[in-house]
């Protein structure tokens, strides 16, 4: 069974892994492909396949940050508990 990236986007790249933004709790987070996880780490350039997307990298990063925050809050943590990009 293959796990898919949870970010709703036309373009995905690399394997999908669990991103856990609260280092002390590895069960809180979301599944992201390598391309979208790299956006959380402030990737500055578009990949060739992303040229078809009608959003800036900053807009996509903001959406991913909102998803990340939602997962953290749902688990009972606060925004300040996020310590990993």
PyMOL Python script that loads the backbone (N, CA, C, O; Angstrom):
from pymol import cmd

cmd.read_pdbstr("""\
ATOM      1  N   UNK A   1       0.835  -1.185   0.000  1.00  0.00           N
ATOM      2  CA  UNK A   1       0.000   0.000   0.000  1.00  0.00           C
ATOM      3  C   UNK A   1       0.880   1.249   0.000  1.00  0.00           C
ATOM      4  O   UNK A   1       1.793   1.377   0.816  1.00  0.00           O
ATOM      5  N   UNK A   2       0.604   2.141  -0.896  1.00  0.00           N
ATOM      6  CA  UNK A   2       1.357   3.382  -1.024  1.00  0.00           C
ATOM      7  C   UNK A   2       0.579   4.522  -0.352  1.00  0.00           C
ATOM      8  O   UNK A   2      -0.622   4.681  -0.571  1.00  0.00           O
ATOM      9  N   UNK A   3       1.268   5.291   0.450  1.00  0.00           N
ATOM     10  CA  UNK A   3       0.651   6.434   1.107  1.00  0.00           C
ATOM     11  C   UNK A   3       0.865   7.650   0.218  1.00  0.00           C
ATOM     12  O   UNK A   3       1.968   7.879  -0.280  1.00  0.00           O
ATOM     13  N   UNK A   4      -0.188   8.421   0.023  1.00  0.00           N
ATOM     14  CA  UNK A   4      -0.098   9.591  -0.840  1.00  0.00           C
ATOM     15  C   UNK A   4       0.099  10.865  -0.029  1.00  0.00           C
ATOM     16  O   UNK A   4      -0.292  10.958   1.135  1.00  0.00           O
ATOM     17  N   UNK A   5       0.708  11.824  -0.671  1.00  0.00           N
ATOM     18  CA  UNK A   5       0.894  13.144  -0.094  1.00  0.00           C
ATOM     19  C   UNK A   5      -0.476  13.748   0.225  1.00  0.00           C
ATOM     20  O   UNK A   5      -1.391  13.682  -0.596  1.00  0.00           O
ATOM     21  N   UNK A   6      -0.615  14.330   1.402  1.00  0.00           N
ATOM     22  CA  UNK A   6      -1.889  14.895   1.826  1.00  0.00           C
ATOM     23  C   UNK A   6      -2.144  16.296   1.273  1.00  0.00           C
ATOM     24  O   UNK A   6      -3.251  16.817   1.406  1.00  0.00           O
ATOM     25  N   UNK A   7      -1.155  16.901   0.667  1.00  0.00           N
ATOM     26  CA  UNK A   7      -1.350  18.228   0.096  1.00  0.00           C
ATOM     27  C   UNK A   7      -2.024  18.079  -1.255  1.00  0.00           C
ATOM     28  O   UNK A   7      -1.549  17.340  -2.118  1.00  0.00           O
ATOM     29  N   UNK A   8      -3.132  18.783  -1.437  1.00  0.00           N
ATOM     30  CA  UNK A   8      -3.905  18.699  -2.675  1.00  0.00           C
ATOM     31  C   UNK A   8      -3.248  19.579  -3.736  1.00  0.00           C
ATOM     32  O   UNK A   8      -3.397  20.801  -3.736  1.00  0.00           O
ATOM     33  N   UNK A   9      -2.527  18.934  -4.629  1.00  0.00           N
ATOM     34  CA  UNK A   9      -1.740  19.632  -5.636  1.00  0.00           C
ATOM     35  C   UNK A   9      -1.600  18.723  -6.857  1.00  0.00           C
ATOM     36  O   UNK A   9      -1.643  17.499  -6.734  1.00  0.00           O
ATOM     37  N   UNK A  10      -1.435  19.319  -8.017  1.00  0.00           N
ATOM     38  CA  UNK A  10      -1.284  18.526  -9.242  1.00  0.00           C
ATOM     39  C   UNK A  10       0.073  17.856  -9.346  1.00  0.00           C
ATOM     40  O   UNK A  10       0.230  16.877 -10.074  1.00  0.00           O
ATOM     41  N   UNK A  11       1.036  18.368  -8.635  1.00  0.00           N
ATOM     42  CA  UNK A  11       2.412  17.913  -8.788  1.00  0.00           C
ATOM     43  C   UNK A  11       2.945  17.363  -7.466  1.00  0.00           C
ATOM     44  O   UNK A  11       2.858  18.014  -6.425  1.00  0.00           O
ATOM     45  N   UNK A  12       3.483  16.183  -7.529  1.00  0.00           N
ATOM     46  CA  UNK A  12       4.154  15.570  -6.382  1.00  0.00           C
ATOM     47  C   UNK A  12       5.476  15.003  -6.875  1.00  0.00           C
ATOM     48  O   UNK A  12       5.604  14.615  -8.036  1.00  0.00           O
ATOM     49  N   UNK A  13       6.458  14.960  -5.980  1.00  0.00           N
ATOM     50  CA  UNK A  13       7.782  14.470  -6.379  1.00  0.00           C
ATOM     51  C   UNK A  13       8.421  13.754  -5.197  1.00  0.00           C
ATOM     52  O   UNK A  13       8.380  14.233  -4.064  1.00  0.00           O
ATOM     53  N   UNK A  14       9.000  12.624  -5.477  1.00  0.00           N
ATOM     54  CA  UNK A  14       9.716  11.871  -4.448  1.00  0.00           C
ATOM     55  C   UNK A  14       8.800  11.016  -3.612  1.00  0.00           C
ATOM     56  O   UNK A  14       7.583  11.002  -3.797  1.00  0.00           O
ATOM     57  N   UNK A  15       9.407  10.307  -2.694  1.00  0.00           N
ATOM     58  CA  UNK A  15       8.624   9.418  -1.850  1.00  0.00           C
ATOM     59  C   UNK A  15       7.870  10.227  -0.797  1.00  0.00           C
ATOM     60  O   UNK A  15       8.256  11.343  -0.449  1.00  0.00           O
ATOM     61  N   UNK A  16       6.800   9.642  -0.308  1.00  0.00           N
ATOM     62  CA  UNK A  16       5.984  10.281   0.710  1.00  0.00           C
ATOM     63  C   UNK A  16       6.378   9.737   2.078  1.00  0.00           C
ATOM     64  O   UNK A  16       6.474   8.526   2.278  1.00  0.00           O
ATOM     65  N   UNK A  17       6.604  10.653   3.010  1.00  0.00           N
ATOM     66  CA  UNK A  17       6.968  10.278   4.371  1.00  0.00           C
ATOM     67  C   UNK A  17       6.152  11.097   5.356  1.00  0.00           C
ATOM     68  O   UNK A  17       5.584  12.130   4.999  1.00  0.00           O
ATOM     69  N   UNK A  18       6.097  10.632   6.590  1.00  0.00           N
ATOM     70  CA  UNK A  18       5.351  11.320   7.631  1.00  0.00           C
ATOM     71  C   UNK A  18       6.166  12.489   8.167  1.00  0.00           C
ATOM     72  O   UNK A  18       7.280  12.308   8.658  1.00  0.00           O
ATOM     73  N   UNK A  19       5.606  13.679   8.069  1.00  0.00           N
ATOM     74  CA  UNK A  19       6.234  14.898   8.594  1.00  0.00           C
ATOM     75  C   UNK A  19       5.661  15.139   9.988  1.00  0.00           C
ATOM     76  O   UNK A  19       4.453  15.329  10.131  1.00  0.00           O
ATOM     77  N   UNK A  20       6.493  15.134  11.002  1.00  0.00           N
ATOM     78  CA  UNK A  20       6.040  15.384  12.371  1.00  0.00           C
ATOM     79  C   UNK A  20       6.687  16.674  12.887  1.00  0.00           C
ATOM     80  O   UNK A  20       7.867  16.695  13.238  1.00  0.00           O
ATOM     81  N   UNK A  21       5.890  17.746  12.925  1.00  0.00           N
ATOM     82  CA  UNK A  21       6.432  19.058  13.280  1.00  0.00           C
ATOM     83  C   UNK A  21       6.718  19.263  14.764  1.00  0.00           C
ATOM     84  O   UNK A  21       7.392  20.223  15.138  1.00  0.00           O
ATOM     85  N   UNK A  22       6.212  18.367  15.611  1.00  0.00           N
ATOM     86  CA  UNK A  22       6.470  18.450  17.050  1.00  0.00           C
ATOM     87  C   UNK A  22       7.430  17.309  17.371  1.00  0.00           C
ATOM     88  O   UNK A  22       7.019  16.150  17.443  1.00  0.00           O
ATOM     89  N   UNK A  23       8.699  17.634  17.564  1.00  0.00           N
ATOM     90  CA  UNK A  23       9.722  16.586  17.674  1.00  0.00           C
ATOM     91  C   UNK A  23       9.490  15.623  18.840  1.00  0.00           C
ATOM     92  O   UNK A  23       9.880  14.458  18.762  1.00  0.00           O
ATOM     93  N   UNK A  24       8.867  16.089  19.904  1.00  0.00           N
ATOM     94  CA  UNK A  24       8.660  15.198  21.048  1.00  0.00           C
ATOM     95  C   UNK A  24       7.487  14.243  20.863  1.00  0.00           C
ATOM     96  O   UNK A  24       7.276  13.360  21.693  1.00  0.00           O
ATOM     97  N   UNK A  25       6.716  14.409  19.778  1.00  0.00           N
ATOM     98  CA  UNK A  25       5.590  13.518  19.515  1.00  0.00           C
ATOM     99  C   UNK A  25       5.579  13.161  18.033  1.00  0.00           C
ATOM    100  O   UNK A  25       5.059  13.911  17.207  1.00  0.00           O
ATOM    101  N   UNK A  26       6.147  12.029  17.714  1.00  0.00           N
ATOM    102  CA  UNK A  26       6.248  11.586  16.328  1.00  0.00           C
ATOM    103  C   UNK A  26       4.959  11.075  15.726  1.00  0.00           C
ATOM    104  O   UNK A  26       4.956  10.616  14.584  1.00  0.00           O
ATOM    105  N   UNK A  27       3.851  11.143  16.470  1.00  0.00           N
ATOM    106  CA  UNK A  27       2.564  10.672  15.942  1.00  0.00           C
ATOM    107  C   UNK A  27       1.705  11.805  15.395  1.00  0.00           C
ATOM    108  O   UNK A  27       0.649  11.550  14.817  1.00  0.00           O
ATOM    109  N   UNK A  28       2.137  13.042  15.565  1.00  0.00           N
ATOM    110  CA  UNK A  28       1.374  14.202  15.130  1.00  0.00           C
ATOM    111  C   UNK A  28       1.995  14.756  13.860  1.00  0.00           C
ATOM    112  O   UNK A  28       3.195  15.029  13.828  1.00  0.00           O
ATOM    113  N   UNK A  29       1.202  14.926  12.819  1.00  0.00           N
ATOM    114  CA  UNK A  29       1.718  15.498  11.588  1.00  0.00           C
ATOM    115  C   UNK A  29       0.905  15.104  10.383  1.00  0.00           C
ATOM    116  O   UNK A  29      -0.292  14.835  10.487  1.00  0.00           O
ATOM    117  N   UNK A  30       1.565  15.070   9.224  1.00  0.00           N
ATOM    118  CA  UNK A  30       0.889  14.734   7.987  1.00  0.00           C
ATOM    119  C   UNK A  30       1.875  14.108   7.013  1.00  0.00           C
ATOM    120  O   UNK A  30       3.088  14.280   7.130  1.00  0.00           O
ATOM    121  N   UNK A  31       1.328  13.381   6.055  1.00  0.00           N
ATOM    122  CA  UNK A  31       2.150  12.740   5.039  1.00  0.00           C
ATOM    123  C   UNK A  31       2.386  13.716   3.894  1.00  0.00           C
ATOM    124  O   UNK A  31       1.444  14.274   3.331  1.00  0.00           O
ATOM    125  N   UNK A  32       3.655  13.912   3.558  1.00  0.00           N
ATOM    126  CA  UNK A  32       4.029  14.823   2.475  1.00  0.00           C
ATOM    127  C   UNK A  32       5.061  14.175   1.573  1.00  0.00           C
ATOM    128  O   UNK A  32       5.930  13.434   2.033  1.00  0.00           O
ATOM    129  N   UNK A  33       4.955  14.466   0.271  1.00  0.00           N
ATOM    130  CA  UNK A  33       5.996  14.028  -0.654  1.00  0.00           C
ATOM    131  C   UNK A  33       7.226  14.903  -0.420  1.00  0.00           C
ATOM    132  O   UNK A  33       7.145  15.936   0.244  1.00  0.00           O
ATOM    133  N   UNK A  34       8.339  14.491  -0.959  1.00  0.00           N
ATOM    134  CA  UNK A  34       9.592  15.229  -0.752  1.00  0.00           C
ATOM    135  C   UNK A  34       9.508  16.671  -1.244  1.00  0.00           C
ATOM    136  O   UNK A  34      10.074  17.573  -0.626  1.00  0.00           O
ATOM    137  N   UNK A  35       8.806  16.891  -2.351  1.00  0.00           N
ATOM    138  CA  UNK A  35       8.695  18.249  -2.903  1.00  0.00           C
ATOM    139  C   UNK A  35       7.963  19.175  -1.945  1.00  0.00           C
ATOM    140  O   UNK A  35       8.380  20.314  -1.740  1.00  0.00           O
ATOM    141  N   UNK A  36       6.878  18.694  -1.360  1.00  0.00           N
ATOM    142  CA  UNK A  36       6.092  19.547  -0.475  1.00  0.00           C
ATOM    143  C   UNK A  36       6.720  19.670   0.906  1.00  0.00           C
ATOM    144  O   UNK A  36       6.582  20.705   1.558  1.00  0.00           O
ATOM    145  N   UNK A  37       7.395  18.646   1.351  1.00  0.00           N
ATOM    146  CA  UNK A  37       8.124  18.758   2.613  1.00  0.00           C
ATOM    147  C   UNK A  37       9.236  19.792   2.473  1.00  0.00           C
ATOM    148  O   UNK A  37       9.497  20.553   3.405  1.00  0.00           O
ATOM    149  N   UNK A  38       9.887  19.825   1.323  1.00  0.00           N
ATOM    150  CA  UNK A  38      10.956  20.800   1.079  1.00  0.00           C
ATOM    151  C   UNK A  38      10.417  22.234   1.103  1.00  0.00           C
ATOM    152  O   UNK A  38      11.146  23.162   1.457  1.00  0.00           O
ATOM    153  N   UNK A  39       9.154  22.420   0.731  1.00  0.00           N
ATOM    154  CA  UNK A  39       8.569  23.761   0.804  1.00  0.00           C
ATOM    155  C   UNK A  39       8.480  24.232   2.249  1.00  0.00           C
ATOM    156  O   UNK A  39       8.690  25.411   2.534  1.00  0.00           O
ATOM    157  N   UNK A  40       8.173  23.322   3.156  1.00  0.00           N
ATOM    158  CA  UNK A  40       8.132  23.700   4.567  1.00  0.00           C
ATOM    159  C   UNK A  40       9.512  24.104   5.072  1.00  0.00           C
ATOM    160  O   UNK A  40       9.626  24.838   6.054  1.00  0.00           O
ATOM    161  N   UNK A  41      10.535  23.638   4.419  1.00  0.00           N
ATOM    162  CA  UNK A  41      11.910  23.994   4.779  1.00  0.00           C
ATOM    163  C   UNK A  41      12.403  25.174   3.950  1.00  0.00           C
ATOM    164  O   UNK A  41      13.606  25.417   3.853  1.00  0.00           O
ATOM    165  N   UNK A  42      11.470  25.899   3.359  1.00  0.00           N
ATOM    166  CA  UNK A  42      11.754  27.136   2.615  1.00  0.00           C
ATOM    167  C   UNK A  42      12.487  26.935   1.300  1.00  0.00           C
ATOM    168  O   UNK A  42      13.349  27.737   0.941  1.00  0.00           O
ATOM    169  N   UNK A  43      12.154  25.876   0.580  1.00  0.00           N
ATOM    170  CA  UNK A  43      12.702  25.705  -0.774  1.00  0.00           C
ATOM    171  C   UNK A  43      12.367  26.953  -1.579  1.00  0.00           C
ATOM    172  O   UNK A  43      11.227  27.418  -1.554  1.00  0.00           O
ATOM    173  N   UNK A  44      13.337  27.495  -2.286  1.00  0.00           N
ATOM    174  CA  UNK A  44      13.184  28.789  -2.946  1.00  0.00           C
ATOM    175  C   UNK A  44      12.882  28.713  -4.442  1.00  0.00           C
ATOM    176  O   UNK A  44      12.463  29.709  -5.033  1.00  0.00           O
ATOM    177  N   UNK A  45      13.084  27.562  -5.057  1.00  0.00           N
ATOM    178  CA  UNK A  45      12.879  27.471  -6.512  1.00  0.00           C
ATOM    179  C   UNK A  45      11.832  26.421  -6.841  1.00  0.00           C
ATOM    180  O   UNK A  45      11.681  25.410  -6.155  1.00  0.00           O
ATOM    181  N   UNK A  46      11.119  26.705  -7.918  1.00  0.00           N
ATOM    182  CA  UNK A  46      10.126  25.752  -8.413  1.00  0.00           C
ATOM    183  C   UNK A  46      10.825  24.593  -9.107  1.00  0.00           C
ATOM    184  O   UNK A  46      11.864  24.768  -9.743  1.00  0.00           O
ATOM    185  N   UNK A  47      10.244  23.416  -8.976  1.00  0.00           N
ATOM    186  CA  UNK A  47      10.675  22.292  -9.787  1.00  0.00           C
ATOM    187  C   UNK A  47      10.008  22.439 -11.155  1.00  0.00           C
ATOM    188  O   UNK A  47       8.974  23.095 -11.280  1.00  0.00           O
ATOM    189  N   UNK A  48      10.596  21.836 -12.162  1.00  0.00           N
ATOM    190  CA  UNK A  48      10.082  21.968 -13.531  1.00  0.00           C
ATOM    191  C   UNK A  48       8.595  21.607 -13.602  1.00  0.00           C
ATOM    192  O   UNK A  48       7.826  22.307 -14.261  1.00  0.00           O
ATOM    193  N   UNK A  49       8.188  20.548 -12.948  1.00  0.00           N
ATOM    194  CA  UNK A  49       6.793  20.119 -12.979  1.00  0.00           C
ATOM    195  C   UNK A  49       5.831  21.064 -12.291  1.00  0.00           C
ATOM    196  O   UNK A  49       4.621  20.975 -12.503  1.00  0.00           O
ATOM    197  N   UNK A  50       6.341  21.964 -11.473  1.00  0.00           N
ATOM    198  CA  UNK A  50       5.488  22.906 -10.756  1.00  0.00           C
ATOM    199  C   UNK A  50       5.125  24.128 -11.591  1.00  0.00           C
ATOM    200  O   UNK A  50       4.345  24.967 -11.141  1.00  0.00           O
ATOM    201  N   UNK A  51       5.665  24.241 -12.775  1.00  0.00           N
ATOM    202  CA  UNK A  51       5.379  25.406 -13.614  1.00  0.00           C
ATOM    203  C   UNK A  51       3.904  25.473 -14.012  1.00  0.00           C
ATOM    204  O   UNK A  51       3.417  26.537 -14.397  1.00  0.00           O
ATOM    205  N   UNK A  52       3.192  24.353 -13.923  1.00  0.00           N
ATOM    206  CA  UNK A  52       1.775  24.320 -14.296  1.00  0.00           C
ATOM    207  C   UNK A  52       0.863  24.811 -13.168  1.00  0.00           C
ATOM    208  O   UNK A  52      -0.330  25.012 -13.390  1.00  0.00           O
ATOM    209  N   UNK A  53       1.395  25.003 -11.985  1.00  0.00           N
ATOM    210  CA  UNK A  53       0.593  25.372 -10.824  1.00  0.00           C
ATOM    211  C   UNK A  53       0.393  26.880 -10.785  1.00  0.00           C
ATOM    212  O   UNK A  53       1.339  27.654 -10.925  1.00  0.00           O
ATOM    213  N   UNK A  54      -0.865  27.280 -10.590  1.00  0.00           N
ATOM    214  CA  UNK A  54      -1.220  28.694 -10.590  1.00  0.00           C
ATOM    215  C   UNK A  54      -1.168  29.280  -9.173  1.00  0.00           C
ATOM    216  O   UNK A  54      -2.091  29.973  -8.744  1.00  0.00           O
ATOM    217  N   UNK A  55      -0.087  28.994  -8.463  1.00  0.00           N
ATOM    218  CA  UNK A  55       0.148  29.538  -7.127  1.00  0.00           C
ATOM    219  C   UNK A  55       1.639  29.796  -7.005  1.00  0.00           C
ATOM    220  O   UNK A  55       2.453  29.140  -7.655  1.00  0.00           O
ATOM    221  N   UNK A  56       1.979  30.745  -6.175  1.00  0.00           N
ATOM    222  CA  UNK A  56       3.394  30.969  -5.906  1.00  0.00           C
ATOM    223  C   UNK A  56       3.867  29.938  -4.882  1.00  0.00           C
ATOM    224  O   UNK A  56       3.055  29.291  -4.221  1.00  0.00           O
ATOM    225  N   UNK A  57       5.179  29.792  -4.759  1.00  0.00           N
ATOM    226  CA  UNK A  57       5.711  28.896  -3.733  1.00  0.00           C
ATOM    227  C   UNK A  57       5.297  29.378  -2.344  1.00  0.00           C
ATOM    228  O   UNK A  57       5.022  28.566  -1.460  1.00  0.00           O
ATOM    229  N   UNK A  58       5.251  30.685  -2.152  1.00  0.00           N
ATOM    230  CA  UNK A  58       4.846  31.236  -0.853  1.00  0.00           C
ATOM    231  C   UNK A  58       3.396  30.872  -0.536  1.00  0.00           C
ATOM    232  O   UNK A  58       3.074  30.544   0.606  1.00  0.00           O
ATOM    233  N   UNK A  59       2.530  30.930  -1.532  1.00  0.00           N
ATOM    234  CA  UNK A  59       1.127  30.550  -1.319  1.00  0.00           C
ATOM    235  C   UNK A  59       1.011  29.069  -0.969  1.00  0.00           C
ATOM    236  O   UNK A  59       0.244  28.693  -0.083  1.00  0.00           O
ATOM    237  N   UNK A  60       1.767  28.241  -1.664  1.00  0.00           N
ATOM    238  CA  UNK A  60       1.731  26.805  -1.360  1.00  0.00           C
ATOM    239  C   UNK A  60       2.305  26.553   0.036  1.00  0.00           C
ATOM    240  O   UNK A  60       1.764  25.744   0.790  1.00  0.00           O
ATOM    241  N   UNK A  61       3.390  27.237   0.380  1.00  0.00           N
ATOM    242  CA  UNK A  61       3.995  27.093   1.707  1.00  0.00           C
ATOM    243  C   UNK A  61       2.992  27.493   2.792  1.00  0.00           C
ATOM    244  O   UNK A  61       2.883  26.821   3.817  1.00  0.00           O
ATOM    245  N   UNK A  62       2.263  28.585   2.565  1.00  0.00           N
ATOM    246  CA  UNK A  62       1.261  29.034   3.535  1.00  0.00           C
ATOM    247  C   UNK A  62       0.169  27.977   3.711  1.00  0.00           C
ATOM    248  O   UNK A  62      -0.281  27.738   4.831  1.00  0.00           O
ATOM    249  N   UNK A  63      -0.256  27.349   2.631  1.00  0.00           N
ATOM    250  CA  UNK A  63      -1.266  26.291   2.719  1.00  0.00           C
ATOM    251  C   UNK A  63      -0.729  25.092   3.498  1.00  0.00           C
ATOM    252  O   UNK A  63      -1.436  24.504   4.317  1.00  0.00           O
ATOM    253  N   UNK A  64       0.512  24.740   3.238  1.00  0.00           N
ATOM    254  CA  UNK A  64       1.123  23.623   3.955  1.00  0.00           C
ATOM    255  C   UNK A  64       1.288  23.947   5.434  1.00  0.00           C
ATOM    256  O   UNK A  64       1.066  23.083   6.283  1.00  0.00           O
ATOM    257  N   UNK A  65       1.673  25.175   5.754  1.00  0.00           N
ATOM    258  CA  UNK A  65       1.802  25.594   7.151  1.00  0.00           C
ATOM    259  C   UNK A  65       0.448  25.541   7.855  1.00  0.00           C
ATOM    260  O   UNK A  65       0.370  25.161   9.024  1.00  0.00           O
ATOM    261  N   UNK A  66      -0.615  25.918   7.150  1.00  0.00           N
ATOM    262  CA  UNK A  66      -1.962  25.853   7.724  1.00  0.00           C
ATOM    263  C   UNK A  66      -2.367  24.400   7.990  1.00  0.00           C
ATOM    264  O   UNK A  66      -2.981  24.104   9.015  1.00  0.00           O
ATOM    265  N   UNK A  67      -2.026  23.501   7.073  1.00  0.00           N
ATOM    266  CA  UNK A  67      -2.303  22.072   7.272  1.00  0.00           C
ATOM    267  C   UNK A  67      -1.525  21.549   8.476  1.00  0.00           C
ATOM    268  O   UNK A  67      -2.061  20.809   9.302  1.00  0.00           O
ATOM    269  N   UNK A  68      -0.275  21.936   8.563  1.00  0.00           N
ATOM    270  CA  UNK A  68       0.586  21.524   9.659  1.00  0.00           C
ATOM    271  C   UNK A  68       0.004  22.007  10.995  1.00  0.00           C
ATOM    272  O   UNK A  68      -0.094  21.233  11.948  1.00  0.00           O
ATOM    273  N   UNK A  69      -0.375  23.269  11.057  1.00  0.00           N
ATOM    274  CA  UNK A  69      -0.938  23.839  12.272  1.00  0.00           C
ATOM    275  C   UNK A  69      -2.238  23.144  12.654  1.00  0.00           C
ATOM    276  O   UNK A  69      -2.477  22.865  13.829  1.00  0.00           O
ATOM    277  N   UNK A  70      -3.058  22.872  11.680  1.00  0.00           N
ATOM    278  CA  UNK A  70      -4.325  22.182  11.945  1.00  0.00           C
ATOM    279  C   UNK A  70      -4.090  20.817  12.586  1.00  0.00           C
ATOM    280  O   UNK A  70      -4.782  20.450  13.535  1.00  0.00           O
ATOM    281  N   UNK A  71      -3.128  20.074  12.077  1.00  0.00           N
ATOM    282  CA  UNK A  71      -2.814  18.750  12.633  1.00  0.00           C
ATOM    283  C   UNK A  71      -2.296  18.879  14.066  1.00  0.00           C
ATOM    284  O   UNK A  71      -2.628  18.063  14.925  1.00  0.00           O
ATOM    285  N   UNK A  72      -1.490  19.896  14.316  1.00  0.00           N
ATOM    286  CA  UNK A  72      -0.921  20.111  15.644  1.00  0.00           C
ATOM    287  C   UNK A  72      -2.016  20.502  16.641  1.00  0.00           C
ATOM    288  O   UNK A  72      -2.069  19.968  17.749  1.00  0.00           O
ATOM    289  N   UNK A  73      -2.877  21.421  16.250  1.00  0.00           N
ATOM    290  CA  UNK A  73      -3.962  21.855  17.127  1.00  0.00           C
ATOM    291  C   UNK A  73      -4.944  20.719  17.402  1.00  0.00           C
ATOM    292  O   UNK A  73      -5.428  20.561  18.523  1.00  0.00           O
ATOM    293  N   UNK A  74      -5.228  19.944  16.385  1.00  0.00           N
ATOM    294  CA  UNK A  74      -6.146  18.814  16.534  1.00  0.00           C
ATOM    295  C   UNK A  74      -5.619  17.796  17.550  1.00  0.00           C
ATOM    296  O   UNK A  74      -6.399  17.124  18.225  1.00  0.00           O
ATOM    297  N   UNK A  75      -4.317  17.690  17.652  1.00  0.00           N
ATOM    298  CA  UNK A  75      -3.684  16.753  18.587  1.00  0.00           C
ATOM    299  C   UNK A  75      -3.564  17.339  19.998  1.00  0.00           C
ATOM    300  O   UNK A  75      -3.068  16.673  20.907  1.00  0.00           O
ATOM    301  N   UNK A  76      -4.016  18.581  20.181  1.00  0.00           N
ATOM    302  CA  UNK A  76      -3.990  19.193  21.505  1.00  0.00           C
ATOM    303  C   UNK A  76      -2.760  20.021  21.813  1.00  0.00           C
ATOM    304  O   UNK A  76      -2.572  20.444  22.954  1.00  0.00           O
ATOM    305  N   UNK A  77      -1.924  20.258  20.828  1.00  0.00           N
ATOM    306  CA  UNK A  77      -0.747  21.092  21.010  1.00  0.00           C
ATOM    307  C   UNK A  77      -1.045  22.521  20.586  1.00  0.00           C
ATOM    308  O   UNK A  77      -2.113  22.804  20.044  1.00  0.00           O
ATOM    309  N   UNK A  78      -0.113  23.409  20.830  1.00  0.00           N
ATOM    310  CA  UNK A  78      -0.223  24.813  20.439  1.00  0.00           C
ATOM    311  C   UNK A  78       0.727  25.099  19.289  1.00  0.00           C
ATOM    312  O   UNK A  78       1.640  24.317  19.023  1.00  0.00           O
ATOM    313  N   UNK A  79       0.515  26.209  18.611  1.00  0.00           N
ATOM    314  CA  UNK A  79       1.394  26.600  17.490  1.00  0.00           C
ATOM    315  C   UNK A  79       2.844  26.682  17.929  1.00  0.00           C
ATOM    316  O   UNK A  79       3.740  26.341  17.158  1.00  0.00           O
ATOM    317  N   UNK A  80       3.092  27.129  19.154  1.00  0.00           N
ATOM    318  CA  UNK A  80       4.452  27.253  19.664  1.00  0.00           C
ATOM    319  C   UNK A  80       5.159  25.934  19.886  1.00  0.00           C
ATOM    320  O   UNK A  80       6.372  25.905  20.092  1.00  0.00           O
ATOM    321  N   UNK A  81       4.407  24.832  19.846  1.00  0.00           N
ATOM    322  CA  UNK A  81       5.008  23.521  20.004  1.00  0.00           C
ATOM    323  C   UNK A  81       5.669  23.017  18.721  1.00  0.00           C
ATOM    324  O   UNK A  81       6.426  22.047  18.746  1.00  0.00           O
ATOM    325  N   UNK A  82       5.383  23.676  17.611  1.00  0.00           N
ATOM    326  CA  UNK A  82       5.991  23.291  16.332  1.00  0.00           C
ATOM    327  C   UNK A  82       7.462  23.682  16.372  1.00  0.00           C
ATOM    328  O   UNK A  82       7.797  24.858  16.513  1.00  0.00           O
ATOM    329  N   UNK A  83       8.334  22.693  16.248  1.00  0.00           N
ATOM    330  CA  UNK A  83       9.764  22.983  16.312  1.00  0.00           C
ATOM    331  C   UNK A  83      10.546  22.381  15.155  1.00  0.00           C
ATOM    332  O   UNK A  83      11.777  22.367  15.171  1.00  0.00           O
ATOM    333  N   UNK A  84       9.832  21.883  14.153  1.00  0.00           N
ATOM    334  CA  UNK A  84      10.490  21.306  12.974  1.00  0.00           C
ATOM    335  C   UNK A  84       9.814  21.812  11.720  1.00  0.00           C
ATOM    336  O   UNK A  84       8.586  21.879  11.653  1.00  0.00           O
ATOM    337  N   UNK A  85      10.615  22.171  10.715  1.00  0.00           N
ATOM    338  CA  UNK A  85      10.071  22.608   9.438  1.00  0.00           C
ATOM    339  C   UNK A  85      10.004  21.488   8.461  1.00  0.00           C
ATOM    340  O   UNK A  85       9.567  21.683   7.326  1.00  0.00           O
TER     341      UNK A  85
END
""", "prot")
cmd.dss("prot")
cmd.show_as("cartoon", "prot")
cmd.util.cbc("prot")
cmd.orient("prot")
